[in-house]
Amino acid sequence: MGVTLRRATVFDVFDLSRVLIRSITQLCVADHQNDPQAIEQWVADKDPATIRGWIIDGAGIWLAEHAGQTAAVGGLRGAEITLLYIDPDHGGHGIGAALLNRLEQEVIASGHSEARLEATRTAQAFYERYGWQLTGRCGARGDVSCFGMRKSLQPTD
């Protein structure tokens, strides 16, 4: 597959921002319906300076590199997956699944047996394919659809 997964550094912020914005604007149309105001609200905190602040503050930001480029961005806060976005040019190569697995392993390594996330309409089926279940609980997201999900990370015998 040729995918490298690693923790992001402040030197990655421009690539991370590019992937987040391209993924949201091009792949999440089912969620924002090409509404400029919804897109603007969604990408408002995806600029390099904000992402740099996340990394400096110790956020668990991960990236996937494929074919020499930043192809996906993932984020963690405790047992919550806060980001998982794929660049449109890198879809269909298993990169999202590999990054999701890495994030789940990080949740386990931090001592949690269950992970949570808030999925978009676009991503809901992706997460369900990997064993995530709807909880019905979701925080406020403005005009963007949101589906609370959870996954038990307990080992099965």
PyRosetta script that sets phi, psi and omega in degrees:
from pyrosetta import init, pose_from_sequence

init()
pose = pose_from_sequence("MGVTLRRATVFDVFDLSRVLIRSITQLCVADHQNDPQAIEQWVADKDPATIRGWIIDGAGIWLAEHAGQTAAVGGLRGAEITLLYIDPDHGGHGIGAALLNRLEQEVIASGHSEARLEATRTAQAFYERYGWQLTGRCGARGDVSCFGMRKSLQPTD")
pose.set_psi(1, -32.6)
pose.set_omega(1, 177.6)
pose.set_phi(2, 71.1)
pose.set_psi(2, 37.0)
pose.set_omega(2, 179.9)
pose.set_phi(3, -109.5)
pose.set_psi(3, 132.6)
pose.set_omega(3, 175.0)
pose.set_phi(4, -112.2)
pose.set_psi(4, 129.2)
pose.set_omega(4, 178.0)
pose.set_phi(5, -110.4)
pose.set_psi(5, 132.6)
pose.set_omega(5, 179.0)
pose.set_phi(6, -155.7)
pose.set_psi(6, 162.6)
pose.set_omega(6, 174.4)
pose.set_phi(7, -68.4)
pose.set_psi(7, 140.3)
pose.set_omega(7, 178.0)
pose.set_phi(8, -78.1)
pose.set_psi(8, 152.5)
pose.set_omega(8, 175.1)
pose.set_phi(9, -122.0)
pose.set_psi(9, 172.9)
pose.set_omega(9, 178.6)
pose.set_phi(10, -62.8)
pose.set_psi(10, -19.2)
pose.set_omega(10, 178.7)
pose.set_phi(11, -76.2)
pose.set_psi(11, -9.6)
pose.set_omega(11, -178.2)
pose.set_phi(12, -97.5)
pose.set_psi(12, -2.1)
pose.set_omega(12, -166.8)
pose.set_phi(13, -61.0)
pose.set_psi(13, -34.7)
pose.set_omega(13, -179.5)
pose.set_phi(14, -68.9)
pose.set_psi(14, -41.9)
pose.set_omega(14, 177.3)
pose.set_phi(15, -66.8)
pose.set_psi(15, -40.4)
pose.set_omega(15, 178.8)
pose.set_phi(16, -61.8)
pose.set_psi(16, -45.6)
pose.set_omega(16, 179.1)
pose.set_phi(17, -59.9)
pose.set_psi(17, -45.3)
pose.set_omega(17, -179.7)
pose.set_phi(18, -59.0)
pose.set_psi(18, -46.6)
pose.set_omega(18, -179.1)
pose.set_phi(19, -63.5)
pose.set_psi(19, -45.9)
pose.set_omega(19, -179.3)
pose.set_phi(20, -59.7)
pose.set_psi(20, -48.2)
pose.set_omega(20, -176.6)
pose.set_phi(21, -68.2)
pose.set_psi(21, -42.9)
pose.set_omega(21, 178.2)
pose.set_phi(22, -63.4)
pose.set_psi(22, -41.7)
pose.set_omega(22, 180.0)
pose.set_phi(23, -63.7)
pose.set_psi(23, -47.6)
pose.set_omega(23, -179.4)
pose.set_phi(24, -63.0)
pose.set_psi(24, -49.3)
pose.set_omega(24, -174.4)
pose.set_phi(25, -71.3)
pose.set_psi(25, -34.9)
pose.set_omega(25, -174.1)
pose.set_phi(26, -98.4)
pose.set_psi(26, -31.1)
pose.set_omega(26, -174.8)
pose.set_phi(27, -102.7)
pose.set_psi(27, -17.8)
pose.set_omega(27, -173.5)
pose.set_phi(28, -104.8)
pose.set_psi(28, 31.6)
pose.set_omega(28, -178.3)
pose.set_phi(29, -60.7)
pose.set_psi(29, -35.2)
pose.set_omega(29, 178.7)
pose.set_phi(30, -60.1)
pose.set_psi(30, -23.5)
pose.set_omega(30, -179.0)
pose.set_phi(31, -92.3)
pose.set_psi(31, -46.8)
pose.set_omega(31, -175.9)
pose.set_phi(32, -97.1)
pose.set_psi(32, -8.4)
pose.set_omega(32, 176.2)
pose.set_phi(33, 53.7)
pose.set_psi(33, 29.1)
pose.set_omega(33, -177.5)
pose.set_phi(34, 57.6)
pose.set_psi(34, 24.4)
pose.set_omega(34, 176.3)
pose.set_phi(35, -77.7)
pose.set_psi(35, 114.2)
pose.set_omega(35, -176.8)
pose.set_phi(36, -56.0)
pose.set_psi(36, -36.2)
pose.set_omega(36, -179.7)
pose.set_phi(37, -68.6)
pose.set_psi(37, -41.3)
pose.set_omega(37, 178.3)
pose.set_phi(38, -65.8)
pose.set_psi(38, -41.2)
pose.set_omega(38, 178.3)
pose.set_phi(39, -63.8)
pose.set_psi(39, -46.5)
pose.set_omega(39, -179.3)
pose.set_phi(40, -58.6)
pose.set_psi(40, -43.1)
pose.set_omega(40, 179.4)
pose.set_phi(41, -64.6)
pose.set_psi(41, -41.0)
pose.set_omega(41, -176.2)
pose.set_phi(42, -68.9)
pose.set_psi(42, -39.6)
pose.set_omega(42, -176.3)
pose.set_phi(43, -92.2)
pose.set_psi(43, -1.4)
pose.set_omega(43, -174.2)
pose.set_phi(44, -55.8)
pose.set_psi(44, -34.5)
pose.set_omega(44, -179.1)
pose.set_phi(45, -105.8)
pose.set_psi(45, 24.3)
pose.set_omega(45, 179.9)
pose.set_phi(46, -107.3)
pose.set_psi(46, 21.1)
pose.set_omega(46, 179.7)
pose.set_phi(47, -83.6)
pose.set_psi(47, 158.7)
pose.set_omega(47, -178.4)
pose.set_phi(48, -55.8)
pose.set_psi(48, -39.7)
pose.set_omega(48, -178.1)
pose.set_phi(49, -64.2)
pose.set_psi(49, -42.6)
pose.set_omega(49, 179.2)
pose.set_phi(50, -66.6)
pose.set_psi(50, -44.1)
pose.set_omega(50, 179.6)
pose.set_phi(51, -62.3)
pose.set_psi(51, -39.1)
pose.set_omega(51, 177.0)
pose.set_phi(52, -58.7)
pose.set_psi(52, -42.6)
pose.set_omega(52, 177.6)
pose.set_phi(53, -61.8)
pose.set_psi(53, -40.5)
pose.set_omega(53, 177.9)
pose.set_phi(54, -58.8)
pose.set_psi(54, -46.5)
pose.set_omega(54, -176.9)
pose.set_phi(55, -66.4)
pose.set_psi(55, -45.4)
pose.set_omega(55, 179.4)
pose.set_phi(56, -61.3)
pose.set_psi(56, -36.7)
pose.set_omega(56, 179.7)
pose.set_phi(57, -76.9)
pose.set_psi(57, 0.9)
pose.set_omega(57, 175.2)
pose.set_phi(58, 91.9)
pose.set_psi(58, 12.4)
pose.set_omega(58, 177.5)
pose.set_phi(59, -61.3)
pose.set_psi(59, 145.4)
pose.set_omega(59, 177.9)
pose.set_phi(60, -83.2)
pose.set_psi(60, 83.2)
pose.set_omega(60, 179.8)
pose.set_phi(61, -100.8)
pose.set_psi(61, 127.2)
pose.set_omega(61, -179.3)
pose.set_phi(62, -117.9)
pose.set_psi(62, 156.9)
pose.set_omega(62, 172.8)
pose.set_phi(63, -138.3)
pose.set_psi(63, 155.6)
pose.set_omega(63, 174.6)
pose.set_phi(64, -114.1)
pose.set_psi(64, 131.5)
pose.set_omega(64, 175.9)
pose.set_phi(65, -108.7)
pose.set_psi(65, 136.0)
pose.set_omega(65, -179.6)
pose.set_phi(66, -141.6)
pose.set_psi(66, 131.5)
pose.set_omega(66, 179.5)
pose.set_phi(67, 53.5)
pose.set_psi(67, 37.8)
pose.set_omega(67, 176.6)
pose.set_phi(68, 77.5)
pose.set_psi(68, 9.0)
pose.set_omega(68, -178.3)
pose.set_phi(69, -127.8)
pose.set_psi(69, 154.0)
pose.set_omega(69, 171.9)
pose.set_phi(70, -69.8)
pose.set_psi(70, 118.6)
pose.set_omega(70, -173.0)
pose.set_phi(71, -109.9)
pose.set_psi(71, -20.6)
pose.set_omega(71, -177.3)
pose.set_phi(72, -158.3)
pose.set_psi(72, 155.9)
pose.set_omega(72, -179.2)
pose.set_phi(73, -130.7)
pose.set_psi(73, 134.5)
pose.set_omega(73, 175.9)
pose.set_phi(74, -131.2)
pose.set_psi(74, 154.6)
pose.set_omega(74, 179.3)
pose.set_phi(75, -144.1)
pose.set_psi(75, 149.2)
pose.set_omega(75, 179.3)
pose.set_phi(76, -133.1)
pose.set_psi(76, 146.0)
pose.set_omega(76, 168.7)
pose.set_phi(77, -140.6)
pose.set_psi(77, 103.2)
pose.set_omega(77, -176.1)
pose.set_phi(78, 63.6)
pose.set_psi(78, -122.5)
pose.set_omega(78, -180.0)
pose.set_phi(79, -96.8)
pose.set_psi(79, 12.8)
pose.set_omega(79, -178.3)
pose.set_phi(80, -109.8)
pose.set_psi(80, 127.5)
pose.set_omega(80, 172.0)
pose.set_phi(81, -82.9)
pose.set_psi(81, 118.0)
pose.set_omega(81, -173.2)
pose.set_phi(82, -100.4)
pose.set_psi(82, -20.8)
pose.set_omega(82, -180.0)
pose.set_phi(83, -144.4)
pose.set_psi(83, 140.5)
pose.set_omega(83, 166.0)
pose.set_phi(84, -160.7)
pose.set_psi(84, 97.1)
pose.set_omega(84, -175.7)
pose.set_phi(85, -129.7)
pose.set_psi(85, 137.9)
pose.set_omega(85, -179.7)
pose.set_phi(86, -111.3)
pose.set_psi(86, 138.7)
pose.set_omega(86, 173.6)
pose.set_phi(87, -67.9)
pose.set_psi(87, 136.7)
pose.set_omega(87, -177.8)
pose.set_phi(88, -55.4)
pose.set_psi(88, -29.6)
pose.set_omega(88, -179.5)
pose.set_phi(89, -77.1)
pose.set_psi(89, -5.0)
pose.set_omega(89, -174.7)
pose.set_phi(90, -122.0)
pose.set_psi(90, 14.3)
pose.set_omega(90, 178.8)
pose.set_phi(91, -72.4)
pose.set_psi(91, 156.5)
pose.set_omega(91, 174.9)
pose.set_phi(92, 80.4)
pose.set_psi(92, 12.9)
pose.set_omega(92, -179.9)
pose.set_phi(93, -113.2)
pose.set_psi(93, 7.7)
pose.set_omega(93, -178.7)
pose.set_phi(94, 80.9)
pose.set_psi(94, 9.6)
pose.set_omega(94, -177.1)
pose.set_phi(95, -68.0)
pose.set_psi(95, -43.3)
pose.set_omega(95, 178.8)
pose.set_phi(96, -61.7)
pose.set_psi(96, -42.6)
pose.set_omega(96, 178.8)
pose.set_phi(97, -63.5)
pose.set_psi(97, -42.3)
pose.set_omega(97, 179.7)
pose.set_phi(98, -63.5)
pose.set_psi(98, -42.8)
pose.set_omega(98, -179.9)
pose.set_phi(99, -68.9)
pose.set_psi(99, -40.6)
pose.set_omega(99, 176.9)
pose.set_phi(100, -59.4)
pose.set_psi(100, -45.2)
pose.set_omega(100, 178.5)
pose.set_phi(101, -59.9)
pose.set_psi(101, -42.9)
pose.set_omega(101, 178.4)
pose.set_phi(102, -61.2)
pose.set_psi(102, -43.6)
pose.set_omega(102, 179.4)
pose.set_phi(103, -64.1)
pose.set_psi(103, -41.9)
pose.set_omega(103, 177.7)
pose.set_phi(104, -62.0)
pose.set_psi(104, -40.5)
pose.set_omega(104, 178.2)
pose.set_phi(105, -63.9)
pose.set_psi(105, -36.8)
pose.set_omega(105, 176.9)
pose.set_phi(106, -65.8)
pose.set_psi(106, -38.5)
pose.set_omega(106, 177.4)
pose.set_phi(107, -62.1)
pose.set_psi(107, -45.7)
pose.set_omega(107, 178.4)
pose.set_phi(108, -60.9)
pose.set_psi(108, -45.8)
pose.set_omega(108, -178.2)
pose.set_phi(109, -62.4)
pose.set_psi(109, -25.9)
pose.set_omega(109, 179.1)
pose.set_phi(110, -86.7)
pose.set_psi(110, 5.8)
pose.set_omega(110, 173.3)
pose.set_phi(111, 95.3)
pose.set_psi(111, 9.5)
pose.set_omega(111, -179.9)
pose.set_phi(112, -98.8)
pose.set_psi(112, 146.5)
pose.set_omega(112, 179.1)
pose.set_phi(113, -107.5)
pose.set_psi(113, 0.3)
pose.set_omega(113, 178.3)
pose.set_phi(114, -144.2)
pose.set_psi(114, 141.4)
pose.set_omega(114, 177.1)
pose.set_phi(115, -115.7)
pose.set_psi(115, 154.8)
pose.set_omega(115, 178.5)
pose.set_phi(116, -130.6)
pose.set_psi(116, 159.1)
pose.set_omega(116, 172.7)
pose.set_phi(117, -162.3)
pose.set_psi(117, 167.3)
pose.set_omega(117, 173.7)
pose.set_phi(118, -118.6)
pose.set_psi(118, 112.4)
pose.set_omega(118, -175.2)
pose.set_phi(119, -95.3)
pose.set_psi(119, 151.9)
pose.set_omega(119, 170.3)
pose.set_phi(120, -85.0)
pose.set_psi(120, 167.2)
pose.set_omega(120, 174.6)
pose.set_phi(121, -57.6)
pose.set_psi(121, -41.1)
pose.set_omega(121, -179.6)
pose.set_phi(122, -59.1)
pose.set_psi(122, -39.6)
pose.set_omega(122, -172.5)
pose.set_phi(123, -94.9)
pose.set_psi(123, -11.7)
pose.set_omega(123, -172.9)
pose.set_phi(124, -54.9)
pose.set_psi(124, -49.8)
pose.set_omega(124, -178.4)
pose.set_phi(125, -63.7)
pose.set_psi(125, -35.9)
pose.set_omega(125, 176.4)
pose.set_phi(126, -56.9)
pose.set_psi(126, -51.3)
pose.set_omega(126, -178.4)
pose.set_phi(127, -64.4)
pose.set_psi(127, -40.0)
pose.set_omega(127, 179.5)
pose.set_phi(128, -60.4)
pose.set_psi(128, -36.2)
pose.set_omega(128, 177.1)
pose.set_phi(129, -59.8)
pose.set_psi(129, -26.3)
pose.set_omega(129, -177.3)
pose.set_phi(130, -106.7)
pose.set_psi(130, 25.0)
pose.set_omega(130, 170.6)
pose.set_phi(131, 89.0)
pose.set_psi(131, 8.6)
pose.set_omega(131, 178.3)
pose.set_phi(132, -80.5)
pose.set_psi(132, 146.5)
pose.set_omega(132, -178.3)
pose.set_phi(133, -123.5)
pose.set_psi(133, 144.5)
pose.set_omega(133, 176.8)
pose.set_phi(134, -67.9)
pose.set_psi(134, 141.2)
pose.set_omega(134, 175.9)
pose.set_phi(135, -110.9)
pose.set_psi(135, -20.5)
pose.set_omega(135, -177.4)
pose.set_phi(136, 85.4)
pose.set_psi(136, -7.1)
pose.set_omega(136, -179.8)
pose.set_phi(137, -103.7)
pose.set_psi(137, 133.4)
pose.set_omega(137, 179.2)
pose.set_phi(138, -156.1)
pose.set_psi(138, 142.8)
pose.set_omega(138, 177.7)
pose.set_phi(139, -73.9)
pose.set_psi(139, 174.1)
pose.set_omega(139, 179.9)
pose.set_phi(140, -71.2)
pose.set_psi(140, 132.6)
pose.set_omega(140, 179.7)
pose.set_phi(141, -127.0)
pose.set_psi(141, 14.7)
pose.set_omega(141, -178.0)
pose.set_phi(142, 70.2)
pose.set_psi(142, -127.8)
pose.set_omega(142, -176.1)
pose.set_phi(143, -88.5)
pose.set_psi(143, 1.6)
pose.set_omega(143, -175.6)
pose.set_phi(144, -98.2)
pose.set_psi(144, 136.4)
pose.set_omega(144, 178.8)
pose.set_phi(145, -62.5)
pose.set_psi(145, 151.5)
pose.set_omega(145, -175.3)
pose.set_phi(146, -150.6)
pose.set_psi(146, 132.4)
pose.set_omega(146, -179.3)
pose.set_phi(147, -130.3)
pose.set_psi(147, 114.2)
pose.set_omega(147, 176.5)
pose.set_phi(148, -67.8)
pose.set_psi(148, 136.8)
pose.set_omega(148, -179.5)
pose.set_phi(149, -139.2)
pose.set_psi(149, 157.5)
pose.set_omega(149, 177.4)
pose.set_phi(150, -142.6)
pose.set_psi(150, 159.0)
pose.set_omega(150, 175.0)
pose.set_phi(151, -147.5)
pose.set_psi(151, 129.1)
pose.set_omega(151, 173.1)
pose.set_phi(152, -74.1)
pose.set_psi(152, 133.4)
pose.set_omega(152, 179.0)
pose.set_phi(153, -110.6)
pose.set_psi(153, 18.6)
pose.set_omega(153, 176.5)
pose.set_phi(154, -67.6)
pose.set_psi(154, 137.7)
pose.set_omega(154, 175.6)
pose.set_phi(155, -64.3)
pose.set_psi(155, 142.5)
pose.set_omega(155, 177.3)
pose.set_phi(156, -102.6)
pose.set_psi(156, 137.6)
pose.set_omega(156, -179.6)
pose.set_phi(157, -93.6)
pose.dump_pdb("model.pdb")
